[in-house]
C-alpha cells in the first residue's frame, strides 16, 4: 500500500466514477484503475462494486475510506512539517459564506494553522451581502466566498477554484444512461431547489433560453436535504461538484450527468476591498492560496 494508491482510492470514492477521479487528479483512467486493482489485491478485499453508473463502495471500502482520510492527513502534516513556525504573527478577520465554510475552507484553515501557528484567524460566517458590506467597512481583512456571486464593483476578487455544475440523479434513473441531458428534459421531472448562497437565483438563470421552467417541488437551504431527496427518487437537481458526494446520509447512491446546455460554474476565491492595503497576515493567506491553487498574483 502506498500514498498514491490511497489518494486515487479516495478520489474515486468521493466522485463515484473512475473517469471523474482521473479528471480531478489530472491522470489517466488506467492509472486510477490499476491503483485500485492493486490495492484490492494487496488487501484481499473488494473495495468497489462496478456498475454501469459508476463505482459503489462496499463495506470494506467504507472502512478503508475513513482510515485513508486519517492517513492522508498525517502525510500532509509530515510534508509540511519543515514549514511550521513562520514569522507571521497577529490577528486576521475573515468573512465567509455557508457553502464555502462547509465544503471548502476547513481543510485549508488546518493547513494554514500548521504553517502559521502564531496567526490568530477569526472566522465570521454570513450571507454575501453582509460579507461585502463588512469588507467595505473594513470590519474584515479578507473574505473567502463564491466569487461568482460577488456583485459590488468596489470589491476585488481572485478566483481559486471553478467547480462544474452537473445534474444529480438517483441511482437507476433513466437519465443516468445518457451522456448529456437537455435542460428541457429536466423540466419534466420534479426539481429540488437549493436556496442557500443564492443558489436559487443562479439556478433560474439556466432556463433563460426559453419559456420552460423547472418543476420545483421543494425549496430548501439544506444541501443534505437535497442530497437525500435526490437519492430517494423524490426529485433531481443541478449542483456543483464541490458539494457533490456519491452517497446520501441514508447510504443511497447519487450519480451525476452533464447537461446538454452549458451552465455556469460555482467559483470559489478571495475577496477584498478594492484599493485596500493588505496586512502581512492577509498576504500570508494570499500566498498560501495562490501557491495551493497556482493562481496569478496581483
C-alpha positions as CSV (number, residue, x, y, z in Angstrom):
1,X,0.0,0.0,0.0
2,X,1.3,3.5,-0.8
3,X,0.3,7.1,-0.8
4,X,-0.6,7.2,-4.4
5,X,-3.0,4.2,-4.2
6,X,-4.8,5.8,-1.2
7,X,-5.0,9.2,-3.0
8,X,-6.5,7.6,-6.1
9,X,-8.9,5.4,-4.0
10,X,-10.2,8.5,-2.1
11,X,-10.8,10.4,-5.3
12,X,-12.7,7.5,-6.8
13,X,-14.8,7.1,-3.6
14,X,-15.6,10.8,-3.5
15,X,-16.6,11.2,-7.1
16,X,-18.1,7.7,-7.6
17,X,-16.5,7.4,-11.1
18,X,-13.0,6.4,-12.3
19,X,-13.3,8.9,-15.1
20,X,-14.1,11.8,-12.8
21,X,-11.4,10.8,-10.3
22,X,-8.8,10.7,-13.2
23,X,-10.0,14.2,-14.4
24,X,-9.7,15.7,-10.9
25,X,-6.2,14.2,-10.4
26,X,-5.1,15.1,-14.0
27,X,-4.0,11.5,-14.7
28,X,-5.2,8.7,-17.0
29,X,-8.2,6.5,-16.1
30,X,-5.9,3.4,-16.4
31,X,-3.7,4.7,-13.7
32,X,-6.6,5.0,-11.3
33,X,-8.0,1.6,-12.3
34,X,-4.6,0.0,-11.8
35,X,-4.1,1.6,-8.4
36,X,-7.4,0.4,-7.1
37,X,-7.0,-3.1,-8.5
38,X,-3.5,-3.3,-6.8
39,X,-4.9,-2.0,-3.6
40,X,-7.8,-4.6,-3.6
41,X,-5.3,-7.4,-4.4
42,X,-3.0,-6.4,-1.6
43,X,-5.8,-6.1,1.0
44,X,-7.6,-9.2,-0.5
45,X,-11.0,-7.4,-0.4
46,X,-13.3,-5.8,-2.9
47,X,-13.4,-2.0,-2.3
48,X,-15.9,-1.2,-5.0
49,X,-18.8,-2.8,-6.9
50,X,-18.5,-1.9,-10.6
51,X,-21.9,-0.8,-12.1
52,X,-22.9,0.8,-15.4
53,X,-23.3,4.1,-13.4
54,X,-20.0,4.1,-11.6
55,X,-18.2,2.7,-8.6
56,X,-20.2,1.8,-5.5
57,X,-18.2,1.3,-2.3
58,X,-18.5,-1.9,-0.4
59,X,-18.4,-2.1,3.4
60,X,-14.6,-2.8,3.4
61,X,-14.3,0.2,1.1
62,X,-16.2,2.4,3.5
63,X,-14.0,1.3,6.4
64,X,-10.8,1.9,4.4
65,X,-12.1,5.4,3.3
66,X,-12.3,6.5,7.0
67,X,-8.7,5.3,7.6
68,X,-7.4,6.7,4.3
69,X,-8.6,10.2,5.4
70,X,-6.6,9.9,8.6
71,X,-3.5,8.6,6.8
72,X,-3.5,11.3,4.1
73,X,-4.0,14.0,6.8
74,X,-0.9,12.7,8.6
75,X,1.0,12.6,5.4
76,X,0.1,16.2,4.7
77,X,1.3,17.2,8.1
78,X,4.6,15.4,7.6
79,X,5.2,17.0,4.2
80,X,4.6,20.5,5.7
81,X,6.4,20.0,9.0
82,X,9.5,21.9,8.0
83,X,7.4,24.9,7.1
84,X,5.9,25.3,10.5
85,X,6.8,28.3,12.7
86,X,6.6,31.2,10.1
87,X,7.3,34.7,11.4
88,X,3.8,35.9,10.7
89,X,2.1,36.9,13.9
90,X,-1.1,38.8,14.8
91,X,-4.8,38.6,14.0
92,X,-6.7,38.4,10.8
93,X,-10.5,38.6,10.5
94,X,-12.0,36.6,7.6
95,X,-15.6,36.5,6.4
96,X,-17.1,33.6,4.6
97,X,-20.4,32.1,3.5
98,X,-22.3,28.9,4.3
99,X,-21.2,26.8,1.3
100,X,-17.6,27.9,1.5
101,X,-17.1,27.2,5.2
102,X,-19.0,23.8,4.9
103,X,-17.3,22.4,1.8
104,X,-14.1,24.3,1.1
105,X,-12.4,26.2,3.9
106,X,-11.9,23.9,6.9
107,X,-9.1,21.7,5.4
108,X,-7.2,24.9,4.3
109,X,-7.6,26.5,7.7
110,X,-6.0,23.5,9.3
111,X,-3.0,23.7,6.9
112,X,-2.7,27.4,7.4
113,X,-2.6,26.9,11.1
114,X,0.3,24.5,10.7
115,X,2.2,26.9,8.5
116,X,1.5,30.0,10.7
117,X,0.8,28.8,14.2
118,X,1.2,32.4,15.6
119,X,-1.5,33.7,13.3
120,X,-4.9,34.2,15.1
121,X,-7.5,33.6,12.5
122,X,-11.1,34.7,13.3
123,X,-13.9,33.5,11.0
124,X,-17.3,35.0,10.6
125,X,-20.0,33.2,8.5
126,X,-22.7,35.3,6.9
127,X,-24.5,35.9,3.6
128,X,-22.9,37.5,0.6
129,X,-24.4,41.0,1.1
130,X,-23.1,41.1,4.7
131,X,-19.7,40.0,3.6
132,X,-19.5,42.7,1.0
133,X,-20.7,45.4,3.5
134,X,-18.1,44.2,6.1
135,X,-15.3,44.4,3.6
136,X,-16.2,47.9,2.5
137,X,-16.5,49.0,6.2
138,X,-13.1,47.4,7.0
139,X,-14.6,45.0,9.5
140,X,-12.9,42.1,7.6
141,X,-9.4,41.9,6.3
142,X,-10.3,39.3,3.7
143,X,-13.2,37.1,2.6
144,X,-13.3,33.6,1.1
145,X,-16.5,33.5,-0.9
146,X,-18.3,32.4,-4.0
147,X,-16.7,34.9,-6.3
148,X,-19.2,34.1,-9.0
149,X,-21.8,35.8,-6.7
150,X,-19.9,39.0,-5.8
151,X,-21.6,42.0,-7.4
152,X,-20.1,45.2,-5.8
153,X,-17.6,46.8,-8.2
154,X,-15.8,48.2,-5.1
155,X,-14.6,44.7,-4.2
156,X,-11.8,42.9,-5.9
157,X,-11.8,39.1,-6.2
158,X,-9.4,36.3,-7.2
159,X,-10.9,33.0,-8.2
160,X,-9.1,29.9,-6.9
161,X,-11.4,27.1,-8.0
162,X,-14.1,26.7,-10.6
163,X,-16.5,23.9,-9.6
164,X,-18.5,22.5,-12.5
165,X,-22.3,22.1,-12.1
166,X,-23.9,18.8,-13.1
167,X,-27.3,17.1,-13.0
168,X,-27.7,15.0,-9.8
169,X,-29.8,11.8,-10.2
170,X,-30.8,8.8,-8.0
171,X,-29.1,5.6,-8.9
172,X,-31.1,3.8,-11.7
173,X,-32.7,6.9,-13.1
174,X,-33.3,6.7,-16.9
175,X,-31.3,10.0,-17.4
176,X,-28.2,8.3,-15.9
177,X,-27.9,6.2,-19.1
178,X,-27.4,9.3,-21.2
179,X,-24.1,11.1,-21.8
180,X,-25.8,14.5,-21.5
181,X,-29.3,15.7,-20.6
182,X,-31.2,18.6,-22.1
183,X,-32.4,21.2,-19.7
184,X,-35.9,21.0,-21.3
185,X,-36.0,17.3,-20.3
186,X,-35.0,18.2,-16.8
187,X,-38.1,20.4,-16.5
188,X,-40.3,17.3,-16.9
189,X,-39.0,15.9,-13.6
190,X,-39.6,17.1,-10.0
191,X,-36.9,19.5,-9.1
192,X,-35.3,20.1,-5.7
193,X,-34.2,23.7,-5.4
194,X,-31.3,24.6,-3.1
195,X,-31.6,28.2,-1.9
196,X,-28.5,28.8,0.3
197,X,-25.9,31.2,-1.0
198,X,-28.2,32.5,-3.7
199,X,-28.3,29.0,-5.4
200,X,-31.9,29.5,-6.4
201,X,-31.1,32.7,-8.3
202,X,-28.3,31.0,-10.1
203,X,-30.4,28.0,-10.9
204,X,-33.1,30.1,-12.6
205,X,-30.6,31.6,-15.0
206,X,-30.1,28.1,-16.5
207,X,-33.5,28.3,-18.1
208,X,-33.3,31.7,-19.7
209,X,-33.0,30.0,-23.1
210,X,-36.8,29.6,-23.3
211,X,-40.2,29.9,-21.5
212,X,-40.0,26.4,-19.8
213,X,-39.1,26.5,-16.1
214,X,-38.1,23.7,-13.7
215,X,-40.9,22.0,-11.8
216,X,-39.8,22.9,-8.3
217,X,-41.4,20.7,-5.6
218,X,-39.2,21.7,-2.7
219,X,-37.0,24.7,-1.8
220,X,-34.5,24.2,1.0
221,X,-31.4,25.7,2.4
222,X,-30.0,22.3,3.4
223,X,-27.6,20.6,1.0
224,X,-28.1,17.3,2.9
225,X,-31.8,17.6,2.4
226,X,-31.3,18.0,-1.3
227,X,-28.9,15.0,-1.3
228,X,-31.4,12.8,0.5
229,X,-34.4,13.9,-1.7
230,X,-32.4,13.1,-4.9
231,X,-31.1,9.8,-3.6
232,X,-34.6,8.7,-2.6
233,X,-36.0,9.4,-6.0
234,X,-38.1,12.4,-4.9
235,X,-36.5,14.8,-7.4
236,X,-33.4,15.8,-9.3
237,X,-31.2,18.9,-9.2
238,X,-28.2,20.7,-10.7
239,X,-25.4,21.5,-8.3
240,X,-21.7,21.8,-8.2
241,X,-19.1,19.1,-7.9
242,X,-17.7,20.8,-4.8
243,X,-20.8,19.9,-2.8
244,X,-21.4,16.5,-4.5
245,X,-21.0,13.3,-2.6
246,X,-21.9,9.9,-4.1
247,X,-23.9,8.9,-1.1
248,X,-26.8,10.3,0.9
249,X,-26.9,10.2,4.7
250,X,-29.0,7.0,4.3
251,X,-26.3,5.4,2.2
252,X,-28.2,5.6,-1.1
253,X,-26.4,6.3,-4.3
254,X,-26.3,9.6,-6.2
255,X,-25.0,9.8,-9.8
256,X,-24.2,12.8,-12.0
257,X,-24.6,13.6,-15.7
258,X,-23.5,16.5,-17.8
259,X,-26.2,18.9,-19.0
260,X,-26.6,19.5,-22.8
261,X,-26.5,23.3,-22.4
262,X,-23.6,24.7,-20.5
263,X,-24.4,26.0,-17.0
264,X,-22.1,28.4,-15.1
265,X,-19.5,27.0,-12.7
266,X,-19.6,27.8,-9.0
267,X,-16.4,29.8,-8.4
268,X,-14.6,30.0,-5.1
269,X,-12.0,32.5,-4.2
270,X,-10.8,35.5,-2.2
271,X,-12.4,39.0,-1.9
272,X,-11.1,42.2,-0.5
273,X,-11.9,46.0,-0.7
274,X,-10.5,47.5,-3.8
275,X,-7.5,49.7,-3.1
276,X,-7.1,48.3,0.4
277,X,-3.5,47.9,1.7
278,X,-3.4,44.2,2.8
279,X,-1.7,43.4,6.1
280,X,1.1,40.9,6.4
281,X,-1.4,38.5,7.9
282,X,-3.7,38.8,4.9
283,X,-0.7,38.5,2.5
284,X,0.3,35.3,4.3
285,X,-3.2,33.8,3.4
286,X,-2.9,35.1,-0.2
287,X,0.4,33.4,-0.6
288,X,-0.9,30.1,0.7
289,X,-4.0,30.1,-1.5
290,X,-2.0,31.2,-4.6
291,X,0.6,28.5,-4.1
292,X,-2.1,25.9,-3.4
293,X,-4.2,26.7,-6.5
294,X,-1.5,28.2,-8.7
295,X,-3.3,31.4,-9.3
296,X,-1.8,34.6,-10.7
297,X,-0.5,37.1,-8.1
298,X,-1.9,40.7,-8.0
